[in-house]
Amino acid sequence: MVEVTGLFWVTTTAKLIALILGSFIVYLAYKGYRRNAAKPLLYTSIGFALITLGTIAEGIIYVIIGADLMPAIATGTAITVLGFIVIIYSIYSVKSPPPQRTVGTLRALGASRGTNGGQHE
């Protein structure tokens, strides 16, 4: 049985705040994914969801399920690490777009080559 002390309530409050903030980040990232159809934002959302779940998983496993502390910590840490891996994947999955050339850029390139930028004299 878990002893309910002042430290228990501080820890529970901190975990609740982490759950709320993590859920808000997941919501914002998912909303960004839906708005922009950007797959990396979907992976970011999933990664933060896993990190948030990992943060509260050890408390759930230890306090509610009643498992030993070390397996609960190991499970929460494993879920958190998986979330970080998904976020790293979301960062490295972004492909750099090719450089954009605008009309102004083409004119500047033409001027540097000694042409008049496509204008007739």
PDB file as gemmi writes it, atoms N, CA and C in Angstrom:
CRYST1    1.000    1.000    1.000  90.00  90.00  90.00 P 1                      
ATOM      1  N   MET A   1       0.839  -1.184   0.000  1.00  0.00           N  
ATOM      2  CA  MET A   1       0.000   0.000   0.000  1.00  0.00           C  
ATOM      3  C   MET A   1       0.882   1.246   0.000  1.00  0.00           C  
ATOM      4  N   VAL A   2       0.458   2.245  -0.714  1.00  0.00           N  
ATOM      5  CA  VAL A   2       1.204   3.493  -0.814  1.00  0.00           C  
ATOM      6  C   VAL A   2       0.804   4.402   0.340  1.00  0.00           C  
ATOM      7  N   GLU A   3       1.825   4.961   0.991  1.00  0.00           N  
ATOM      8  CA  GLU A   3       1.570   5.876   2.101  1.00  0.00           C  
ATOM      9  C   GLU A   3       1.286   7.267   1.552  1.00  0.00           C  
ATOM     10  N   VAL A   4       0.143   7.832   1.952  1.00  0.00           N  
ATOM     11  CA  VAL A   4      -0.261   9.151   1.471  1.00  0.00           C  
ATOM     12  C   VAL A   4       0.322  10.201   2.414  1.00  0.00           C  
ATOM     13  N   THR A   5       1.321  10.932   1.887  1.00  0.00           N  
ATOM     14  CA  THR A   5       1.994  11.967   2.669  1.00  0.00           C  
ATOM     15  C   THR A   5       1.952  13.270   1.878  1.00  0.00           C  
ATOM     16  N   GLY A   6       2.590  14.285   2.422  1.00  0.00           N  
ATOM     17  CA  GLY A   6       2.688  15.563   1.715  1.00  0.00           C  
ATOM     18  C   GLY A   6       3.458  15.407   0.411  1.00  0.00           C  
ATOM     19  N   LEU A   7       4.522  14.590   0.445  1.00  0.00           N  
ATOM     20  CA  LEU A   7       5.309  14.351  -0.761  1.00  0.00           C  
ATOM     21  C   LEU A   7       4.474  13.644  -1.831  1.00  0.00           C  
ATOM     22  N   PHE A   8       3.588  12.755  -1.416  1.00  0.00           N  
ATOM     23  CA  PHE A   8       2.696  12.076  -2.353  1.00  0.00           C  
ATOM     24  C   PHE A   8       1.856  13.094  -3.104  1.00  0.00           C  
ATOM     25  N   TRP A   9       1.291  14.070  -2.367  1.00  0.00           N  
ATOM     26  CA  TRP A   9       0.434  15.078  -3.014  1.00  0.00           C  
ATOM     27  C   TRP A   9       1.232  16.030  -3.906  1.00  0.00           C  
ATOM     28  N   VAL A  10       2.450  16.355  -3.507  1.00  0.00           N  
ATOM     29  CA  VAL A  10       3.304  17.196  -4.364  1.00  0.00           C  
ATOM     30  C   VAL A  10       3.611  16.462  -5.668  1.00  0.00           C  
ATOM     31  N   THR A  11       3.971  15.198  -5.563  1.00  0.00           N  
ATOM     32  CA  THR A  11       4.281  14.397  -6.745  1.00  0.00           C  
ATOM     33  C   THR A  11       3.056  14.223  -7.627  1.00  0.00           C  
ATOM     34  N   THR A  12       1.925  13.947  -7.024  1.00  0.00           N  
ATOM     35  CA  THR A  12       0.687  13.779  -7.781  1.00  0.00           C  
ATOM     36  C   THR A  12       0.304  15.072  -8.494  1.00  0.00           C  
ATOM     37  N   THR A  13       0.459  16.195  -7.820  1.00  0.00           N  
ATOM     38  CA  THR A  13       0.158  17.489  -8.439  1.00  0.00           C  
ATOM     39  C   THR A  13       1.102  17.765  -9.608  1.00  0.00           C  
ATOM     40  N   ALA A  14       2.384  17.473  -9.434  1.00  0.00           N  
ATOM     41  CA  ALA A  14       3.361  17.670 -10.512  1.00  0.00           C  
ATOM     42  C   ALA A  14       3.028  16.780 -11.710  1.00  0.00           C  
ATOM     43  N   LYS A  15       2.661  15.543 -11.453  1.00  0.00           N  
ATOM     44  CA  LYS A  15       2.285  14.634 -12.539  1.00  0.00           C  
ATOM     45  C   LYS A  15       1.021  15.116 -13.248  1.00  0.00           C  
ATOM     46  N   LEU A  16       0.075  15.652 -12.501  1.00  0.00           N  
ATOM     47  CA  LEU A  16      -1.154  16.184 -13.098  1.00  0.00           C  
ATOM     48  C   LEU A  16      -0.855  17.387 -13.986  1.00  0.00           C  
ATOM     49  N   ILE A  17       0.027  18.272 -13.525  1.00  0.00           N  
ATOM     50  CA  ILE A  17       0.427  19.430 -14.333  1.00  0.00           C  
ATOM     51  C   ILE A  17       1.138  18.955 -15.603  1.00  0.00           C  
ATOM     52  N   ALA A  18       2.018  17.956 -15.479  1.00  0.00           N  
ATOM     53  CA  ALA A  18       2.703  17.403 -16.651  1.00  0.00           C  
ATOM     54  C   ALA A  18       1.699  16.800 -17.635  1.00  0.00           C  
ATOM     55  N   LEU A  19       0.677  16.137 -17.114  1.00  0.00           N  
ATOM     56  CA  LEU A  19      -0.364  15.563 -17.974  1.00  0.00           C  
ATOM     57  C   LEU A  19      -1.112  16.655 -18.727  1.00  0.00           C  
ATOM     58  N   ILE A  20      -1.471  17.730 -18.044  1.00  0.00           N  
ATOM     59  CA  ILE A  20      -2.207  18.825 -18.673  1.00  0.00           C  
ATOM     60  C   ILE A  20      -1.345  19.517 -19.732  1.00  0.00           C  
ATOM     61  N   LEU A  21      -0.116  19.867 -19.378  1.00  0.00           N  
ATOM     62  CA  LEU A  21       0.768  20.554 -20.324  1.00  0.00           C  
ATOM     63  C   LEU A  21       1.116  19.650 -21.509  1.00  0.00           C  
ATOM     64  N   GLY A  22       1.421  18.400 -21.240  1.00  0.00           N  
ATOM     65  CA  GLY A  22       1.725  17.459 -22.319  1.00  0.00           C  
ATOM     66  C   GLY A  22       0.541  17.272 -23.253  1.00  0.00           C  
ATOM     67  N   SER A  23      -0.649  17.176 -22.701  1.00  0.00           N  
ATOM     68  CA  SER A  23      -1.853  17.029 -23.523  1.00  0.00           C  
ATOM     69  C   SER A  23      -2.077  18.264 -24.389  1.00  0.00           C  
ATOM     70  N   PHE A  24      -1.779  19.437 -23.845  1.00  0.00           N  
ATOM     71  CA  PHE A  24      -1.923  20.673 -24.610  1.00  0.00           C  
ATOM     72  C   PHE A  24      -0.932  20.706 -25.782  1.00  0.00           C  
ATOM     73  N   ILE A  25       0.304  20.286 -25.546  1.00  0.00           N  
ATOM     74  CA  ILE A  25       1.299  20.229 -26.622  1.00  0.00           C  
ATOM     75  C   ILE A  25       0.860  19.224 -27.691  1.00  0.00           C  
ATOM     76  N   VAL A  26       0.356  18.072 -27.273  1.00  0.00           N  
ATOM     77  CA  VAL A  26      -0.133  17.075 -28.221  1.00  0.00           C  
ATOM     78  C   VAL A  26      -1.264  17.666 -29.056  1.00  0.00           C  
ATOM     79  N   TYR A  27      -2.179  18.364 -28.419  1.00  0.00           N  
ATOM     80  CA  TYR A  27      -3.298  18.998 -29.118  1.00  0.00           C  
ATOM     81  C   TYR A  27      -2.804  20.012 -30.142  1.00  0.00           C  
ATOM     82  N   LEU A  28      -1.870  20.879 -29.742  1.00  0.00           N  
ATOM     83  CA  LEU A  28      -1.358  21.898 -30.663  1.00  0.00           C  
ATOM     84  C   LEU A  28      -0.627  21.275 -31.852  1.00  0.00           C  
ATOM     85  N   ALA A  29       0.190  20.268 -31.595  1.00  0.00           N  
ATOM     86  CA  ALA A  29       0.921  19.621 -32.682  1.00  0.00           C  
ATOM     87  C   ALA A  29      -0.035  18.905 -33.631  1.00  0.00           C  
ATOM     88  N   TYR A  30      -1.047  18.252 -33.082  1.00  0.00           N  
ATOM     89  CA  TYR A  30      -2.025  17.566 -33.936  1.00  0.00           C  
ATOM     90  C   TYR A  30      -2.846  18.569 -34.732  1.00  0.00           C  
ATOM     91  N   LYS A  31      -3.203  19.661 -34.096  1.00  0.00           N  
ATOM     92  CA  LYS A  31      -3.947  20.718 -34.790  1.00  0.00           C  
ATOM     93  C   LYS A  31      -3.108  21.279 -35.945  1.00  0.00           C  
ATOM     94  N   GLY A  32      -1.808  21.475 -35.712  1.00  0.00           N  
ATOM     95  CA  GLY A  32      -0.911  21.929 -36.768  1.00  0.00           C  
ATOM     96  C   GLY A  32      -0.815  20.912 -37.895  1.00  0.00           C  
ATOM     97  N   TYR A  33      -0.793  19.636 -37.546  1.00  0.00           N  
ATOM     98  CA  TYR A  33      -0.771  18.589 -38.567  1.00  0.00           C  
ATOM     99  C   TYR A  33      -2.027  18.646 -39.418  1.00  0.00           C  
ATOM    100  N   ARG A  34      -3.173  18.778 -38.797  1.00  0.00           N  
ATOM    101  CA  ARG A  34      -4.444  18.829 -39.538  1.00  0.00           C  
ATOM    102  C   ARG A  34      -4.519  20.066 -40.432  1.00  0.00           C  
ATOM    103  N   ARG A  35      -4.021  21.188 -39.947  1.00  0.00           N  
ATOM    104  CA  ARG A  35      -4.091  22.437 -40.712  1.00  0.00           C  
ATOM    105  C   ARG A  35      -3.142  22.418 -41.903  1.00  0.00           C  
ATOM    106  N   ASN A  36      -1.923  21.902 -41.712  1.00  0.00           N  
ATOM    107  CA  ASN A  36      -0.896  21.972 -42.747  1.00  0.00           C  
ATOM    108  C   ASN A  36      -0.641  20.653 -43.464  1.00  0.00           C  
ATOM    109  N   ALA A  37      -1.270  19.578 -43.019  1.00  0.00           N  
ATOM    110  CA  ALA A  37      -1.045  18.238 -43.570  1.00  0.00           C  
ATOM    111  C   ALA A  37       0.446  17.897 -43.576  1.00  0.00           C  
ATOM    112  N   ALA A  38       1.149  18.285 -42.519  1.00  0.00           N  
ATOM    113  CA  ALA A  38       2.584  18.033 -42.392  1.00  0.00           C  
ATOM    114  C   ALA A  38       2.798  16.806 -41.514  1.00  0.00           C  
ATOM    115  N   LYS A  39       3.253  15.725 -42.145  1.00  0.00           N  
ATOM    116  CA  LYS A  39       3.475  14.477 -41.410  1.00  0.00           C  
ATOM    117  C   LYS A  39       4.391  14.632 -40.198  1.00  0.00           C  
ATOM    118  N   PRO A  40       5.474  15.444 -40.289  1.00  0.00           N  
ATOM    119  CA  PRO A  40       6.334  15.581 -39.106  1.00  0.00           C  
ATOM    120  C   PRO A  40       5.576  16.085 -37.870  1.00  0.00           C  
ATOM    121  N   LEU A  41       4.572  16.918 -38.068  1.00  0.00           N  
ATOM    122  CA  LEU A  41       3.793  17.385 -36.913  1.00  0.00           C  
ATOM    123  C   LEU A  41       2.959  16.256 -36.321  1.00  0.00           C  
ATOM    124  N   LEU A  42       2.529  15.329 -37.152  1.00  0.00           N  
ATOM    125  CA  LEU A  42       1.809  14.163 -36.630  1.00  0.00           C  
ATOM    126  C   LEU A  42       2.744  13.327 -35.754  1.00  0.00           C  
ATOM    127  N   TYR A  43       3.981  13.113 -36.245  1.00  0.00           N  
ATOM    128  CA  TYR A  43       4.945  12.343 -35.454  1.00  0.00           C  
ATOM    129  C   TYR A  43       5.341  13.089 -34.179  1.00  0.00           C  
ATOM    130  N   THR A  44       5.426  14.399 -34.262  1.00  0.00           N  
ATOM    131  CA  THR A  44       5.713  15.197 -33.068  1.00  0.00           C  
ATOM    132  C   THR A  44       4.594  15.023 -32.050  1.00  0.00           C  
ATOM    133  N   SER A  45       3.368  15.056 -32.522  1.00  0.00           N  
ATOM    134  CA  SER A  45       2.217  14.861 -31.637  1.00  0.00           C  
ATOM    135  C   SER A  45       2.250  13.485 -30.977  1.00  0.00           C  
ATOM    136  N   ILE A  46       2.545  12.467 -31.760  1.00  0.00           N  
ATOM    137  CA  ILE A  46       2.628  11.105 -31.210  1.00  0.00           C  
ATOM    138  C   ILE A  46       3.770  11.009 -30.202  1.00  0.00           C  
ATOM    139  N   GLY A  47       4.913  11.617 -30.526  1.00  0.00           N  
ATOM    140  CA  GLY A  47       6.057  11.590 -29.613  1.00  0.00           C  
ATOM    141  C   GLY A  47       5.743  12.239 -28.278  1.00  0.00           C  
ATOM    142  N   PHE A  48       5.124  13.417 -28.324  1.00  0.00           N  
ATOM    143  CA  PHE A  48       4.765  14.082 -27.069  1.00  0.00           C  
ATOM    144  C   PHE A  48       3.682  13.318 -26.317  1.00  0.00           C  
ATOM    145  N   ALA A  49       2.795  12.646 -27.040  1.00  0.00           N  
ATOM    146  CA  ALA A  49       1.790  11.816 -26.365  1.00  0.00           C  
ATOM    147  C   ALA A  49       2.471  10.680 -25.600  1.00  0.00           C  
ATOM    148  N   LEU A  50       3.491  10.073 -26.217  1.00  0.00           N  
ATOM    149  CA  LEU A  50       4.222   9.000 -25.538  1.00  0.00           C  
ATOM    150  C   LEU A  50       5.007   9.527 -24.340  1.00  0.00           C  
ATOM    151  N   ILE A  51       5.633  10.684 -24.491  1.00  0.00           N  
ATOM    152  CA  ILE A  51       6.373  11.270 -23.366  1.00  0.00           C  
ATOM    153  C   ILE A  51       5.423  11.573 -22.213  1.00  0.00           C  
ATOM    154  N   THR A  52       4.262  12.124 -22.539  1.00  0.00           N  
ATOM    155  CA  THR A  52       3.264  12.424 -21.503  1.00  0.00           C  
ATOM    156  C   THR A  52       2.784  11.142 -20.841  1.00  0.00           C  
ATOM    157  N   LEU A  53       2.521  10.132 -21.642  1.00  0.00           N  
ATOM    158  CA  LEU A  53       2.093   8.845 -21.095  1.00  0.00           C  
ATOM    159  C   LEU A  53       3.185   8.243 -20.211  1.00  0.00           C  
ATOM    160  N   GLY A  54       4.438   8.327 -20.659  1.00  0.00           N  
ATOM    161  CA  GLY A  54       5.550   7.804 -19.871  1.00  0.00           C  
ATOM    162  C   GLY A  54       5.696   8.517 -18.540  1.00  0.00           C  
ATOM    163  N   THR A  55       5.392   9.822 -18.547  1.00  0.00           N  
ATOM    164  CA  THR A  55       5.497  10.614 -17.320  1.00  0.00           C  
ATOM    165  C   THR A  55       4.508  10.138 -16.260  1.00  0.00           C  
ATOM    166  N   ILE A  56       3.316   9.796 -16.691  1.00  0.00           N  
ATOM    167  CA  ILE A  56       2.305   9.392 -15.706  1.00  0.00           C  
ATOM    168  C   ILE A  56       2.203   7.872 -15.550  1.00  0.00           C  
ATOM    169  N   ALA A  57       2.808   7.109 -16.479  1.00  0.00           N  
ATOM    170  CA  ALA A  57       2.674   5.647 -16.442  1.00  0.00           C  
ATOM    171  C   ALA A  57       3.240   5.037 -15.165  1.00  0.00           C  
ATOM    172  N   GLU A  58       4.407   5.530 -14.751  1.00  0.00           N  
ATOM    173  CA  GLU A  58       5.009   4.909 -13.562  1.00  0.00           C  
ATOM    174  C   GLU A  58       4.131   5.115 -12.328  1.00  0.00           C  
ATOM    175  N   GLY A  59       3.513   6.279 -12.202  1.00  0.00           N  
ATOM    176  CA  GLY A  59       2.602   6.515 -11.078  1.00  0.00           C  
ATOM    177  C   GLY A  59       1.388   5.610 -11.138  1.00  0.00           C  
ATOM    178  N   ILE A  60       0.845   5.465 -12.343  1.00  0.00           N  
ATOM    179  CA  ILE A  60      -0.324   4.595 -12.503  1.00  0.00           C  
ATOM    180  C   ILE A  60       0.038   3.147 -12.175  1.00  0.00           C  
ATOM    181  N   ILE A  61       1.171   2.699 -12.695  1.00  0.00           N  
ATOM    182  CA  ILE A  61       1.581   1.310 -12.470  1.00  0.00           C  
ATOM    183  C   ILE A  61       1.895   1.065 -10.995  1.00  0.00           C  
ATOM    184  N   TYR A  62       2.561   2.013 -10.361  1.00  0.00           N  
ATOM    185  CA  TYR A  62       2.975   1.826  -8.970  1.00  0.00           C  
ATOM    186  C   TYR A  62       1.822   2.037  -7.988  1.00  0.00           C  
ATOM    187  N   VAL A  63       1.089   3.135  -8.146  1.00  0.00           N  
ATOM    188  CA  VAL A  63       0.054   3.476  -7.164  1.00  0.00           C  
ATOM    189  C   VAL A  63      -1.247   2.728  -7.412  1.00  0.00           C  
ATOM    190  N   ILE A  64      -1.721   2.732  -8.639  1.00  0.00           N  
ATOM    191  CA  ILE A  64      -3.047   2.164  -8.907  1.00  0.00           C  
ATOM    192  C   ILE A  64      -2.983   0.650  -9.090  1.00  0.00           C  
ATOM    193  N   ILE A  65      -2.033   0.183  -9.899  1.00  0.00           N  
ATOM    194  CA  ILE A  65      -1.931  -1.256 -10.139  1.00  0.00           C  
ATOM    195  C   ILE A  65      -1.271  -1.966  -8.967  1.00  0.00           C  
ATOM    196  N   GLY A  66      -0.336  -1.277  -8.299  1.00  0.00           N  
ATOM    197  CA  GLY A  66       0.309  -1.853  -7.125  1.00  0.00           C  
ATOM    198  C   GLY A  66       1.550  -2.659  -7.430  1.00  0.00           C  
ATOM    199  N   ALA A  67       2.155  -2.425  -8.593  1.00  0.00           N  
ATOM    200  CA  ALA A  67       3.395  -3.130  -8.945  1.00  0.00           C  
ATOM    201  C   ALA A  67       4.553  -2.562  -8.131  1.00  0.00           C  
ATOM    202  N   ASP A  68       5.696  -3.247  -8.184  1.00  0.00           N  
ATOM    203  CA  ASP A  68       6.897  -2.753  -7.512  1.00  0.00           C  
ATOM    204  C   ASP A  68       7.365  -1.459  -8.185  1.00  0.00           C  
ATOM    205  N   LEU A  69       8.155  -0.695  -7.439  1.00  0.00           N  
ATOM    206  CA  LEU A  69       8.591   0.624  -7.918  1.00  0.00           C  
ATOM    207  C   LEU A  69       9.519   0.533  -9.120  1.00  0.00           C  
ATOM    208  N   MET A  70      10.515  -0.343  -9.091  1.00  0.00           N  
ATOM    209  CA  MET A  70      11.495  -0.402 -10.183  1.00  0.00           C  
ATOM    210  C   MET A  70      10.881  -0.795 -11.528  1.00  0.00           C  
ATOM    211  N   PRO A  71      10.023  -1.801 -11.607  1.00  0.00           N  
ATOM    212  CA  PRO A  71       9.364  -2.082 -12.897  1.00  0.00           C  
ATOM    213  C   PRO A  71       8.488  -0.919 -13.371  1.00  0.00           C  
ATOM    214  N   ALA A  72       7.875  -0.218 -12.434  1.00  0.00           N  
ATOM    215  CA  ALA A  72       7.051   0.938 -12.802  1.00  0.00           C  
ATOM    216  C   ALA A  72       7.917   2.045 -13.403  1.00  0.00           C  
ATOM    217  N   ILE A  73       9.062   2.313 -12.764  1.00  0.00           N  
ATOM    218  CA  ILE A  73       9.985   3.332 -13.286  1.00  0.00           C  
ATOM    219  C   ILE A  73      10.538   2.903 -14.639  1.00  0.00           C  
ATOM    220  N   ALA A  74      10.904   1.635 -14.775  1.00  0.00           N  
ATOM    221  CA  ALA A  74      11.452   1.135 -16.040  1.00  0.00           C  
ATOM    222  C   ALA A  74      10.432   1.254 -17.176  1.00  0.00           C  
ATOM    223  N   THR A  75       9.193   0.940 -16.892  1.00  0.00           N  
ATOM    224  CA  THR A  75       8.144   1.036 -17.912  1.00  0.00           C  
ATOM    225  C   THR A  75       7.921   2.483 -18.322  1.00  0.00           C  
ATOM    226  N   GLY A  76       7.798   3.392 -17.344  1.00  0.00           N  
ATOM    227  CA  GLY A  76       7.611   4.807 -17.652  1.00  0.00           C  
ATOM    228  C   GLY A  76       8.766   5.381 -18.443  1.00  0.00           C  
ATOM    229  N   THR A  77       9.985   4.987 -18.086  1.00  0.00           N  
ATOM    230  CA  THR A  77      11.177   5.467 -18.790  1.00  0.00           C  
ATOM    231  C   THR A  77      11.223   4.927 -20.215  1.00  0.00           C  
ATOM    232  N   ALA A  78      10.878   3.666 -20.407  1.00  0.00           N  
ATOM    233  CA  ALA A  78      10.882   3.069 -21.748  1.00  0.00           C  
ATOM    234  C   ALA A  78       9.881   3.776 -22.662  1.00  0.00           C  
ATOM    235  N   ILE A  79       8.703   4.091 -22.137  1.00  0.00           N  
ATOM    236  CA  ILE A  79       7.698   4.801 -22.926  1.00  0.00           C  
ATOM    237  C   ILE A  79       8.191   6.208 -23.265  1.00  0.00           C  
ATOM    238  N   THR A  80       8.816   6.884 -22.317  1.00  0.00           N  
ATOM    239  CA  THR A  80       9.353   8.221 -22.549  1.00  0.00           C  
ATOM    240  C   THR A  80      10.450   8.199 -23.608  1.00  0.00           C  
ATOM    241  N   VAL A  81      11.348   7.228 -23.531  1.00  0.00           N  
ATOM    242  CA  VAL A  81      12.424   7.095 -24.521  1.00  0.00           C  
ATOM    243  C   VAL A  81      11.837   6.858 -25.915  1.00  0.00           C  
ATOM    244  N   LEU A  82      10.817   6.035 -26.006  1.00  0.00           N  
ATOM    245  CA  LEU A  82      10.157   5.795 -27.282  1.00  0.00           C  
ATOM    246  C   LEU A  82       9.582   7.102 -27.838  1.00  0.00           C  
ATOM    247  N   GLY A  83       9.011   7.919 -26.970  1.00  0.00           N  
ATOM    248  CA  GLY A  83       8.488   9.219 -27.398  1.00  0.00           C  
ATOM    249  C   GLY A  83       9.577  10.122 -27.948  1.00  0.00           C  
ATOM    250  N   PHE A  84      10.738  10.137 -27.288  1.00  0.00           N  
ATOM    251  CA  PHE A  84      11.863  10.935 -27.789  1.00  0.00           C  
ATOM    252  C   PHE A  84      12.337  10.427 -29.151  1.00  0.00           C  
ATOM    253  N   ILE A  85      12.352   9.119 -29.337  1.00  0.00           N  
ATOM    254  CA  ILE A  85      12.766   8.543 -30.624  1.00  0.00           C  
ATOM    255  C   ILE A  85      11.803   8.989 -31.729  1.00  0.00           C  
ATOM    256  N   VAL A  86      10.512   8.983 -31.447  1.00  0.00           N  
ATOM    257  CA  VAL A  86       9.522   9.405 -32.443  1.00  0.00           C  
ATOM    258  C   VAL A  86       9.700  10.888 -32.774  1.00  0.00           C  
ATOM    259  N   ILE A  87       9.979  11.725 -31.783  1.00  0.00           N  
ATOM    260  CA  ILE A  87      10.205  13.153 -32.043  1.00  0.00           C  
ATOM    261  C   ILE A  87      11.475  13.350 -32.872  1.00  0.00           C  
ATOM    262  N   ILE A  88      12.535  12.621 -32.554  1.00  0.00           N  
ATOM    263  CA  ILE A  88      13.762  12.720 -33.356  1.00  0.00           C  
ATOM    264  C   ILE A  88      13.470  12.296 -34.797  1.00  0.00           C  
ATOM    265  N   TYR A  89      12.684  11.251 -34.975  1.00  0.00           N  
ATOM    266  CA  TYR A  89      12.300  10.836 -36.331  1.00  0.00           C  
ATOM    267  C   TYR A  89      11.533  11.949 -37.031  1.00  0.00           C  
ATOM    268  N   SER A  90      10.639  12.608 -36.309  1.00  0.00           N  
ATOM    269  CA  SER A  90       9.859  13.681 -36.937  1.00  0.00           C  
ATOM    270  C   SER A  90      10.751  14.832 -37.390  1.00  0.00           C  
ATOM    271  N   ILE A  91      11.817  15.093 -36.665  1.00  0.00           N  
ATOM    272  CA  ILE A  91      12.745  16.169 -37.041  1.00  0.00           C  
ATOM    273  C   ILE A  91      13.558  15.764 -38.265  1.00  0.00           C  
ATOM    274  N   TYR A  92      14.060  14.554 -38.286  1.00  0.00           N  
ATOM    275  CA  TYR A  92      14.899  14.111 -39.396  1.00  0.00           C  
ATOM    276  C   TYR A  92      14.108  13.666 -40.616  1.00  0.00           C  
ATOM    277  N   SER A  93      12.794  13.528 -40.505  1.00  0.00           N  
ATOM    278  CA  SER A  93      11.995  13.123 -41.664  1.00  0.00           C  
ATOM    279  C   SER A  93      11.656  14.310 -42.560  1.00  0.00           C  
ATOM    280  N   VAL A  94      11.940  15.517 -42.104  1.00  0.00           N  
ATOM    281  CA  VAL A  94      11.648  16.711 -42.898  1.00  0.00           C  
ATOM    282  C   VAL A  94      12.680  16.820 -44.006  1.00  0.00           C  
ATOM    283  N   LYS A  95      12.189  16.905 -45.229  1.00  0.00           N  
ATOM    284  CA  LYS A  95      13.081  17.076 -46.366  1.00  0.00           C  
ATOM    285  C   LYS A  95      13.200  18.559 -46.669  1.00  0.00           C  
ATOM    286  N   SER A  96      14.405  19.001 -46.921  1.00  0.00           N  
ATOM    287  CA  SER A  96      14.616  20.405 -47.260  1.00  0.00           C  
ATOM    288  C   SER A  96      14.049  20.677 -48.643  1.00  0.00           C  
ATOM    289  N   PRO A  97      13.249  21.728 -48.767  1.00  0.00           N  
ATOM    290  CA  PRO A  97      12.714  22.058 -50.092  1.00  0.00           C  
ATOM    291  C   PRO A  97      13.826  22.629 -50.970  1.00  0.00           C  
ATOM    292  N   PRO A  98      13.703  22.444 -52.281  1.00  0.00           N  
ATOM    293  CA  PRO A  98      14.724  23.033 -53.153  1.00  0.00           C  
ATOM    294  C   PRO A  98      14.678  24.546 -53.056  1.00  0.00           C  
ATOM    295  N   PRO A  99      15.799  25.210 -53.302  1.00  0.00           N  
ATOM    296  CA  PRO A  99      15.804  26.669 -53.197  1.00  0.00           C  
ATOM    297  C   PRO A  99      14.832  27.277 -54.202  1.00  0.00           C  
ATOM    298  N   GLN A 100      14.102  28.257 -53.746  1.00  0.00           N  
ATOM    299  CA  GLN A 100      13.117  28.936 -54.583  1.00  0.00           C  
ATOM    300  C   GLN A 100      13.797  30.041 -55.371  1.00  0.00           C  
ATOM    301  N   ARG A 101      13.485  30.141 -56.641  1.00  0.00           N  
ATOM    302  CA  ARG A 101      13.997  31.227 -57.468  1.00  0.00           C  
ATOM    303  C   ARG A 101      12.820  32.078 -57.901  1.00  0.00           C  
ATOM    304  N   THR A 102      12.846  33.288 -57.497  1.00  0.00           N  
ATOM    305  CA  THR A 102      11.773  34.201 -57.849  1.00  0.00           C  
ATOM    306  C   THR A 102      12.215  35.068 -59.014  1.00  0.00           C  
ATOM    307  N   VAL A 103      11.285  35.836 -59.541  1.00  0.00           N  
ATOM    308  CA  VAL A 103      11.599  36.723 -60.657  1.00  0.00           C  
ATOM    309  C   VAL A 103      12.698  37.697 -60.260  1.00  0.00           C  
ATOM    310  N   GLY A 104      12.633  38.229 -59.061  1.00  0.00           N  
ATOM    311  CA  GLY A 104      13.661  39.158 -58.584  1.00  0.00           C  
ATOM    312  C   GLY A 104      15.029  38.498 -58.530  1.00  0.00           C  
ATOM    313  N   THR A 105      15.057  37.237 -58.112  1.00  0.00           N  
ATOM    314  CA  THR A 105      16.314  36.514 -58.052  1.00  0.00           C  
ATOM    315  C   THR A 105      16.862  36.293 -59.452  1.00  0.00           C  
ATOM    316  N   LEU A 106      15.993  35.954 -60.403  1.00  0.00           N  
ATOM    317  CA  LEU A 106      16.440  35.742 -61.773  1.00  0.00           C  
ATOM    318  C   LEU A 106      16.967  37.034 -62.385  1.00  0.00           C  
ATOM    319  N   ARG A 107      16.298  38.144 -62.101  1.00  0.00           N  
ATOM    320  CA  ARG A 107      16.784  39.436 -62.601  1.00  0.00           C  
ATOM    321  C   ARG A 107      18.151  39.766 -62.015  1.00  0.00           C  
ATOM    322  N   ALA A 108      18.312  39.516 -60.738  1.00  0.00           N  
ATOM    323  CA  ALA A 108      19.604  39.789 -60.099  1.00  0.00           C  
ATOM    324  C   ALA A 108      20.688  38.900 -60.692  1.00  0.00           C  
ATOM    325  N   LEU A 109      20.356  37.642 -60.975  1.00  0.00           N  
ATOM    326  CA  LEU A 109      21.326  36.763 -61.605  1.00  0.00           C  
ATOM    327  C   LEU A 109      21.667  37.249 -63.000  1.00  0.00           C  
ATOM    328  N   GLY A 110      20.662  37.705 -63.740  1.00  0.00           N  
ATOM    329  CA  GLY A 110      20.901  38.232 -65.084  1.00  0.00           C  
ATOM    330  C   GLY A 110      21.745  39.484 -65.046  1.00  0.00           C  
ATOM    331  N   ALA A 111      21.509  40.351 -64.065  1.00  0.00           N  
ATOM    332  CA  ALA A 111      22.274  41.590 -63.953  1.00  0.00           C  
ATOM    333  C   ALA A 111      23.728  41.284 -63.622  1.00  0.00           C  
ATOM    334  N   SER A 112      23.955  40.240 -62.832  1.00  0.00           N  
ATOM    335  CA  SER A 112      25.340  39.925 -62.478  1.00  0.00           C  
ATOM    336  C   SER A 112      26.086  39.286 -63.642  1.00  0.00           C  
ATOM    337  N   ARG A 113      25.348  38.789 -64.627  1.00  0.00           N  
ATOM    338  CA  ARG A 113      25.977  38.175 -65.786  1.00  0.00           C  
ATOM    339  C   ARG A 113      26.175  39.189 -66.928  1.00  0.00           C  
ATOM    340  N   GLY A 114      25.807  40.434 -66.692  1.00  0.00           N  
ATOM    341  CA  GLY A 114      26.004  41.444 -67.709  1.00  0.00           C  
ATOM    342  C   GLY A 114      24.810  41.639 -68.613  1.00  0.00           C  
ATOM    343  N   THR A 115      23.676  41.015 -68.284  1.00  0.00           N  
ATOM    344  CA  THR A 115      22.482  41.248 -69.112  1.00  0.00           C  
ATOM    345  C   THR A 115      21.663  42.327 -68.443  1.00  0.00           C  
ATOM    346  N   ASN A 116      20.631  42.750 -69.101  1.00  0.00           N  
ATOM    347  CA  ASN A 116      19.793  43.813 -68.543  1.00  0.00           C  
ATOM    348  C   ASN A 116      18.570  43.256 -67.828  1.00  0.00           C  
ATOM    349  N   GLY A 117      18.604  42.003 -67.430  1.00  0.00           N  
ATOM    350  CA  GLY A 117      17.520  41.425 -66.641  1.00  0.00           C  
ATOM    351  C   GLY A 117      16.278  41.164 -67.462  1.00  0.00           C  
ATOM    352  N   GLY A 118      16.432  40.985 -68.777  1.00  0.00           N  
ATOM    353  CA  GLY A 118      15.291  40.685 -69.611  1.00  0.00           C  
ATOM    354  C   GLY A 118      14.585  41.922 -70.134  1.00  0.00           C  
ATOM    355  N   GLN A 119      15.075  43.097 -69.850  1.00  0.00           N  
ATOM    356  CA  GLN A 119      14.444  44.330 -70.332  1.00  0.00           C  
ATOM    357  C   GLN A 119      15.110  44.749 -71.630  1.00  0.00           C  
ATOM    358  N   HIS A 120      14.309  45.302 -72.514  1.00  0.00           N  
ATOM    359  CA  HIS A 120      14.823  45.752 -73.803  1.00  0.00           C  
ATOM    360  C   HIS A 120      15.256  47.198 -73.705  1.00  0.00           C  
ATOM    361  N   GLU A 121      16.314  47.539 -74.410  1.00  0.00           N  
ATOM    362  CA  GLU A 121      16.787  48.916 -74.394  1.00  0.00           C  
ATOM    363  C   GLU A 121      16.212  49.701 -75.515  1.00  0.00           C  
TER     364      GLU A 121                                                      
END                                                                             
